[in-house]
Amino acid sequence: MNELATKYNPSEVEDKWYDYWMRHDLFKSAPDAREPYTIVIPPPNVTGVLHMGHMLNNTIQDILVRRARMTGKNALWVPGTDHASIATEAKVVAKLAEKGIQKSDLTREEFLKHAWDWTHQYGGIILQQLRKLGASCDWSRTAFTMDELRSKSVTKVFVDLYRRGLIYRGKRMVNWDPKAKTALSDIEVIYKEEHSKLYYLRYYIVGEDRYAVVATTRPETIMGDTAM
């Protein structure tokens, strides 16, 4: 009779049982007569590795999906990773800079190769970390937001929503990233209407007897108006 260890040794327990679960496909799911219960993991970005927020979030999801299995439901936890393109590009550009390579010196295809290399490297780490946590995902369904199937689905849905009049271009504040040279949405801005003053500033045009007039609600920014 084997005696139980007086101290918990994760290296003797976790890998052993996770390997057992994997060999017996205990987390795989296919449609059947049971009540379905599905969680699609909010995919972590491939810009790095998992952090404490992921640990908490994924632990809660794992508890819920395991409980659903134990109550007889057809439980499925779908794993995946997200491209987070702008953030990923910044990481790739920084990595290339360490090697003395400028993005502007690369063709689109060359840069995409570096981006995909980054994705495969860090996306793989994230999925392995989830396994190390004991996540009971159906790994056969692993998805990436930029893979061919997902890309086609996203395009189809956006086109369909646009044709139904559910997607439109609204007036929204954006932040310009001068380094990435792209507009970044700020979805957390809270909009409210208010009465304000409009200040008119006249710029004297050198060599001419006239002015260029600019109207602004924020005169404090005028010292930075280098465009004029």
C-alpha positions as CSV (number, residue, x, y, z in Angstrom):
1,M,0.0,0.0,0.0
2,N,1.4,3.4,-1.0
3,E,1.5,6.1,1.6
4,L,0.3,9.5,0.7
5,A,3.0,12.2,0.7
6,T,3.0,14.5,3.6
7,K,3.5,17.5,1.2
8,Y,1.9,18.2,-2.1
9,N,4.3,17.9,-5.0
10,P,2.8,19.3,-8.1
11,S,5.4,17.8,-10.4
12,E,4.3,14.3,-9.3
13,V,0.6,15.0,-9.7
14,E,-0.3,17.6,-12.3
15,D,1.6,16.4,-15.4
16,K,0.6,12.8,-14.6
17,W,-3.1,13.4,-14.5
18,Y,-3.2,16.0,-17.3
19,D,-1.4,13.5,-19.6
20,Y,-4.1,10.9,-18.5
21,W,-6.9,13.3,-19.4
22,M,-5.3,14.0,-22.8
23,R,-4.8,10.4,-23.7
24,H,-8.4,9.6,-22.9
25,D,-9.8,12.7,-24.7
26,L,-11.8,13.6,-21.6
27,F,-12.3,17.2,-22.7
28,K,-13.4,16.6,-26.3
29,S,-17.0,17.4,-27.2
30,A,-19.3,16.5,-30.1
31,P,-23.0,17.3,-30.5
32,D,-25.3,14.7,-29.0
33,A,-28.6,14.5,-27.1
34,R,-27.2,16.0,-23.9
35,E,-27.9,19.7,-23.0
36,P,-25.0,21.7,-24.5
37,Y,-22.9,24.0,-22.4
38,T,-20.2,26.0,-24.2
39,I,-17.6,28.6,-23.2
40,V,-15.5,30.4,-25.8
41,I,-12.4,31.5,-24.1
42,P,-11.8,35.3,-24.5
43,P,-8.6,34.7,-26.5
44,P,-5.4,36.1,-24.9
45,N,-3.3,38.3,-27.2
46,V,-0.2,36.7,-28.8
47,T,1.8,39.8,-27.7
48,G,3.3,37.9,-24.8
49,V,2.5,35.4,-22.1
50,L,-0.4,34.9,-19.7
51,H,-0.7,37.3,-16.7
52,M,-2.5,37.2,-13.4
53,G,-5.8,38.4,-15.0
54,H,-5.8,35.5,-17.4
55,M,-5.1,33.1,-14.5
56,L,-8.2,34.4,-12.6
57,N,-10.4,34.5,-15.7
58,N,-9.4,31.1,-16.9
59,T,-9.7,29.5,-13.5
60,I,-13.3,30.7,-13.2
61,Q,-14.1,29.4,-16.7
62,D,-12.6,26.0,-15.9
63,I,-14.6,25.7,-12.7
64,L,-17.8,26.4,-14.6
65,V,-17.2,24.0,-17.5
66,R,-16.0,21.2,-15.2
67,R,-19.2,21.6,-13.1
68,A,-21.3,21.5,-16.2
69,R,-19.6,18.2,-17.2
70,M,-20.2,16.8,-13.7
71,T,-24.0,17.6,-14.0
72,G,-24.3,15.7,-17.2
73,K,-24.2,18.5,-19.7
74,N,-22.3,18.2,-23.0
75,A,-19.6,20.8,-21.9
76,L,-17.2,22.4,-24.4
77,W,-14.5,24.9,-23.6
78,V,-13.1,26.4,-26.9
79,P,-9.5,27.6,-26.7
80,G,-7.9,30.2,-28.9
81,T,-5.6,33.2,-29.3
82,D,-6.1,36.7,-30.6
83,H,-3.9,38.5,-33.2
84,A,-4.1,41.9,-31.5
85,S,-2.6,43.2,-34.7
86,I,-1.5,46.7,-33.7
87,A,0.0,45.6,-30.4
88,T,1.6,42.6,-32.0
89,E,3.1,44.8,-34.7
90,A,4.7,47.1,-32.1
91,K,6.3,44.0,-30.4
92,V,7.6,42.7,-33.7
93,V,9.0,46.1,-34.8
94,A,10.7,46.4,-31.4
95,K,12.2,42.9,-31.8
96,L,13.4,43.7,-35.3
97,A,15.0,46.9,-34.1
98,E,17.1,44.9,-31.6
99,K,18.5,43.2,-34.6
100,G,19.1,46.4,-36.4
101,I,16.2,45.8,-38.9
102,Q,13.8,48.6,-39.7
103,K,10.3,47.8,-40.7
104,S,10.5,50.3,-43.5
105,D,13.3,48.3,-45.1
106,L,11.1,45.1,-45.4
107,T,8.5,44.2,-47.9
108,R,5.0,43.4,-46.7
109,E,5.6,39.7,-47.2
110,E,8.9,39.8,-45.3
111,F,7.3,41.7,-42.4
112,L,4.3,39.3,-42.3
113,K,6.7,36.4,-42.0
114,H,8.3,37.9,-38.9
115,A,4.8,38.6,-37.5
116,W,3.7,35.0,-38.1
117,D,6.9,33.8,-36.5
118,W,6.1,35.9,-33.4
119,T,2.6,34.6,-33.4
120,H,3.6,30.9,-33.5
121,Q,6.2,31.4,-30.8
122,Y,4.1,33.3,-28.3
123,G,0.8,31.8,-29.2
124,G,2.2,28.4,-28.6
125,I,3.6,29.5,-25.2
126,I,0.2,30.7,-24.1
127,L,-1.6,27.5,-25.0
128,Q,1.1,25.5,-23.2
129,Q,0.6,27.7,-20.1
130,L,-3.1,27.0,-20.2
131,R,-2.4,23.3,-20.2
132,K,0.0,23.8,-17.3
133,L,-2.9,25.4,-15.4
134,G,-5.0,22.3,-16.0
135,A,-7.4,24.0,-18.4
136,S,-10.0,21.5,-19.6
137,C,-10.3,22.8,-23.1
138,D,-11.1,20.8,-26.2
139,W,-7.7,21.4,-27.8
140,S,-8.8,19.9,-31.1
141,R,-10.9,23.0,-31.6
142,T,-8.1,25.5,-31.0
143,A,-8.6,28.7,-33.0
144,F,-6.6,31.8,-33.9
145,T,-8.5,34.9,-34.9
146,M,-6.4,35.3,-38.1
147,D,-6.6,31.8,-39.4
148,E,-8.4,31.2,-42.7
149,L,-11.6,29.9,-41.3
150,R,-12.1,32.7,-38.7
151,S,-11.1,35.4,-41.2
152,K,-13.7,34.2,-43.7
153,S,-16.3,34.1,-41.0
154,V,-15.6,37.6,-39.7
155,T,-15.7,39.0,-43.2
156,K,-19.0,37.2,-43.9
157,V,-20.6,38.5,-40.7
158,F,-19.4,42.1,-41.2
159,V,-20.7,42.2,-44.8
160,D,-24.1,40.7,-43.7
161,L,-24.5,43.2,-40.8
162,Y,-23.6,46.1,-43.1
163,R,-26.2,45.0,-45.7
164,R,-28.8,44.8,-43.0
165,G,-27.9,48.4,-41.9
166,L,-26.6,47.3,-38.5
167,I,-23.0,48.5,-39.1
168,Y,-22.4,52.1,-40.0
169,R,-19.7,54.7,-39.7
170,G,-20.3,56.9,-36.7
171,K,-18.6,60.1,-35.5
172,R,-16.1,58.8,-32.9
173,M,-13.0,60.0,-31.3
174,V,-9.8,58.3,-32.4
175,N,-6.2,58.6,-31.2
176,W,-3.5,58.8,-33.8
177,D,-0.5,56.7,-33.2
178,P,2.4,58.6,-34.8
179,K,4.8,55.6,-34.6
180,A,2.5,52.9,-36.0
181,K,0.9,55.5,-38.3
182,T,-2.6,54.4,-37.7
183,A,-5.8,55.5,-35.9
184,L,-6.5,53.8,-32.6
185,S,-10.1,53.7,-31.4
186,D,-10.8,54.9,-27.9
187,I,-14.0,53.0,-27.0
188,E,-13.8,54.0,-23.4
189,V,-14.4,57.7,-24.0
190,I,-17.7,58.8,-22.4
191,Y,-19.4,61.4,-24.6
192,K,-21.5,64.2,-23.3
193,E,-22.7,67.4,-24.8
194,E,-21.9,70.8,-23.2
195,H,-22.0,74.5,-23.9
196,S,-18.6,75.8,-24.7
197,K,-16.9,78.8,-26.2
198,L,-15.4,78.9,-29.7
199,Y,-12.1,80.9,-29.8
200,Y,-10.9,82.3,-33.2
201,L,-7.2,82.8,-33.7
202,R,-5.8,84.8,-36.6
203,Y,-2.4,83.8,-38.1
204,Y,-0.7,86.5,-40.0
205,I,0.3,85.3,-43.5
206,V,3.9,86.4,-44.2
207,G,4.1,88.5,-47.3
208,E,0.4,89.0,-47.6
209,D,-2.0,91.5,-46.1
210,R,-4.4,88.9,-44.7
211,Y,-4.8,86.2,-42.1
212,A,-5.6,82.5,-41.7
213,V,-8.3,82.1,-39.1
214,V,-8.6,79.0,-36.9
215,A,-11.5,78.3,-34.6
216,T,-11.0,76.0,-31.5
217,T,-12.6,75.2,-28.2
218,R,-9.2,74.6,-26.7
219,P,-7.0,77.7,-27.0
220,E,-4.4,76.1,-24.7
221,T,-3.3,73.9,-27.5
222,I,-2.5,76.8,-29.8
223,M,1.2,76.8,-28.9
224,G,1.4,73.3,-30.3
225,D,-0.3,74.2,-33.6
226,T,2.8,73.5,-35.7
227,A,0.7,72.7,-38.8
228,M,-0.2,76.4,-39.2
